[in-house]
Each structure stands twice: as C-alpha cells, then as structure tokens.
Amino acid sequence: MKDLKYLLAYIVPFSAIYGVATGGWWSYTAVVVGFVLIPILEQFVVPQSTANLSQTDETVKLSNRFFDILLYLNLPILFILLWIYFSQIATGTLATYELVGMTFSVGIIVSILGINVAHELGHRNTKYEQWMSKTMLLSALYMHFFIEHNKGHHKNIATDLDPASSRKNEIVYTFWFRSVIGGYLSAWRIENKRLQKAGKAIVSIYNAMIHYHIIQAAYLIGIGLYFGWAVVPYAIGVAVIGFLLLECINYVEHYGLRRKKMPSGRYEPVSELHSWNSDHELGRIFLYELTRHSDHHFKANRKYQILRHFDESPQLPLGYPASVLLSLVPPLWFKVMNPKVEAITG
C-alpha cells in the first residue's frame, strides 16, 4: 500500500489540466501547487525520510510493473494537456492573465513530465522506453538531451567540462545560457564522434541530431497547420519554460561541487559526494525520486523506486521546488549555499 503514494505525482499534471480547461484564475493552479503549496508542505508539514529499502524490498520493487506503468501514463497525460492548451489558445478569446497562467502551468508540466520523466525513461535499455523518452522530450524541443545527458553529463558531472554542473558564485541566469548552449553543442560533438568512429558521414541519415531537428520542426509545423500559426509561439514558449526549469534543477543539483583531478590528469570517480540531495518526502514523490540524485549519478541505470539515501551526500536545506525559487534570487542563494559548499570543498 505504501507504493500507492506515487499516485500523488499525478496531482500536479492533473491540476494543470483542470486549470487550463477551466480558465480564469484557475489557469495558475499548477503554478500554485508546484511552487507554493508543495514548498510550504515540505518545509513545515511533511517530514523528511532517510530510510532505505532492504535488499529484499529492492528486489520486490524492481519486479513490480506498477512503477513502470506510473511513468508510462505520463506520456498520454502530457500530450492531452498540450492538446487542451493549444485548443484554448486557438480560440483567441483568452485574457492576457489567462494566457500567462496557462503557459506557465503547462511549461511546468513540460519540465516535470516532458523532461524529468523522460530523463528516467532515457536511462532504460529497452527501445520502447527510449522511444517514450524522446517523444516526451519533443514537447520541450530538447531531444538532444537524450544524447548529452546520458553520454555527456554523466561522464563529466562536477567538472568544468560539464555545462550542466554549476560553479560556485555563478548566478542561475548566466548558467542558463552556458548550460543550454553548451549542452546543445556537446550533443552535436558526441553524435559526430559516434558517427566518425562508426565510419559514417556526419551529414547523413544516421545522424540522430539531424533526426531530432526534423522531428521538432515537424511537430511545430503540425501544430501550426492544425491549431493555427498563432499557436506555434506558445508551443515554443512552454518548451522554453520547461527546459529553463530543468536547467534551474541542474543548477541546484550540482552547485559548487567538483571532482578532484588526479595526478594522471583524470578526474576522480563520481561518488555520492558530487550531487546535492533532498530527502523531503513530497519532492521525492512528485519528481520520481530525482531528489536522491547522488545515487542516480553513482549508478545511472538504478530505477527511481530503489534510489538510496547516503549520510555523506550533501543535503539541501530546502526541497527542490523551494531551492529552485531560492536560486532565482542569487544573493540569498549564495548566502545560504556558499557556506555549505565551503564546508564540503574546503
């Protein structure tokens, strides 16, 4: 019965569907749930949990398809929400405040489902799960994340080679540009290197990056043809909000943490010390255990339902949603986090 707690993860996307379908001030429902109610509940009501599963429980949970189905259902939920949103925009009758509320609400869901759930599925080995991951990333126009995250970020985490690992005293707004542009260029380099190694031409049908651009362009053209061209900027808008929210989370997850360079010139192996974690129970549920990030980087193919807490891992003072909000105010973020970074890195 305890596993049913993960059904709570659907509250945010369904709140967005309700808000977008209803309109008015309800348009902001997902924003309020995600960045007002959840931070308050995490900080003052719902306790943190550092408990880990026993080996027996891990084995049981790994064989339970319930956890996979929870992820899979997010694919239709995401595109149903987008369909309702585009249909509402196409009416041309919405007030400005409704457009703003709906766009931010949908952008949040694009980040949580279109990138975070896609991220979990992107680490799976089956073709159909990887296809689902790429399809969800389409909503954020961020399909290159499939390449860069798996083959770039996980290799270079907590080094200056990784554009998604934020540096001490780097403000989140400049980090957005460095991570977005750097991650995109890194995905091209990784794919080009793969093709060269395989003896295939870079400009060819074998280049996944070219595939992604064609698919994303077709997605936007399809929206324009069906819903009207005035809807296309909104499709781009929710995508931008989605991937910038992802980059806020990247910023929070690795802020100021660095792997040491060994005499050989190589970096020390990735360990549980190289990601910020949060054991706030609600964030763990709503983000499918993304907040136990150290174990994810320690073993990338470890499924979300069995990720572990490590006592030695750096711990955020706030849950992930509250940490994202704090990061948007750099002086406050530095005041809270720099002493913690210095206590770890010296």
MOJOHU-V169594 format. One record per residue. RES is the residue in one letter. D_LAST is the distance of its C-alpha to the last C-alpha in whole Angstrom. Layout:
res | d_last
RES | D_LAST
RES | D_LAST
This chain:
res | d_last
M | 44
K | 40
D | 40
L | 42
K | 39
Y | 38
L | 41
L | 40
A | 38
Y | 41
I | 41
V | 39
P | 41
F | 44
S | 44
A | 43
I | 47
Y | 48
G | 47
V | 48
A | 51
T | 52
G | 51
G | 51
W | 48
W | 47
S | 46
Y | 43
T | 43
A | 40
V | 38
V | 38
V | 38
G | 34
F | 33
V | 34
L | 36
I | 33
P | 30
I | 32
L | 33
E | 30
Q | 28
F | 31
V | 34
V | 33
P | 30
Q | 27
S | 28
T | 26
A | 29
N | 29
L | 33
S | 34
Q | 35
T | 39
D | 38
E | 36
T | 39
V | 41
K | 39
L | 39
S | 42
N | 43
R | 44
F | 44
F | 40
D | 41
I | 44
L | 42
L | 40
Y | 43
L | 45
N | 42
L | 44
P | 47
I | 45
L | 43
F | 46
I | 49
L | 46
L | 46
W | 50
I | 51
Y | 49
F | 50
S | 54
Q | 53
I | 52
A | 55
T | 57
G | 56
T | 57
L | 53
A | 52
T | 49
Y | 47
E | 48
L | 47
V | 44
G | 43
M | 44
T | 42
F | 39
S | 40
V | 41
G | 38
I | 36
I | 38
V | 38
S | 34
I | 34
L | 37
G | 37
I | 34
N | 32
V | 35
A | 36
H | 32
E | 33
L | 36
G | 35
H | 33
R | 37
N | 39
T | 42
K | 44
Y | 45
E | 41
Q | 40
W | 43
M | 42
S | 39
K | 40
T | 43
M | 40
L | 38
L | 41
S | 41
A | 38
L | 39
Y | 36
M | 38
H | 35
F | 32
F | 34
I | 34
E | 30
H | 28
N | 30
K | 30
G | 27
H | 24
H | 24
K | 24
N | 21
I | 19
A | 16
T | 16
D | 18
L | 21
D | 21
P | 23
A | 22
S | 18
S | 17
R | 15
K | 12
N | 15
E | 18
I | 21
V | 23
Y | 26
T | 25
F | 23
W | 26
F | 28
R | 26
S | 25
V | 29
I | 30
G | 28
G | 29
Y | 32
L | 32
S | 30
A | 33
W | 36
R | 34
I | 33
E | 37
N | 39
K | 37
R | 38
L | 42
Q | 42
K | 41
A | 44
G | 46
K | 47
A | 47
I | 44
V | 47
S | 49
I | 49
Y | 46
N | 44
A | 42
M | 40
I | 44
H | 45
Y | 42
H | 44
I | 47
I | 47
Q | 45
A | 47
A | 50
Y | 48
L | 48
I | 52
G | 53
I | 52
G | 53
L | 57
Y | 57
F | 55
G | 56
W | 54
A | 53
V | 51
V | 49
P | 46
Y | 45
A | 45
I | 42
G | 41
V | 40
A | 38
V | 36
I | 35
G | 34
F | 32
L | 30
L | 30
L | 28
E | 26
C | 25
I | 24
N | 22
Y | 20
V | 19
E | 19
H | 16
Y | 15
G | 11
L | 11
R | 11
R | 13
K | 12
K | 15
M | 17
P | 20
S | 22
G | 21
R | 21
Y | 18
E | 17
P | 19
V | 18
S | 17
E | 17
L | 13
H | 14
S | 16
W | 16
N | 19
S | 22
D | 24
H | 26
E | 30
L | 32
G | 29
R | 29
I | 33
F | 33
L | 31
Y | 32
E | 29
L | 27
T | 24
R | 24
H | 22
S | 20
D | 23
H | 25
H | 22
F | 22
K | 26
A | 28
N | 31
R | 31
K | 33
Y | 32
Q | 33
I | 32
L | 28
R | 26
H | 23
F | 20
D | 19
E | 15
S | 15
P | 14
Q | 16
L | 18
P | 19
L | 22
G | 24
Y | 24
P | 27
A | 26
S | 23
V | 25
L | 26
L | 23
S | 22
L | 25
V | 24
P | 21
P | 21
L | 21
W | 19
F | 16
K | 16
V | 16
M | 14
N | 11
P | 10
K | 10
V | 8
E | 5
A | 6
I | 6
T | 4
G | 0
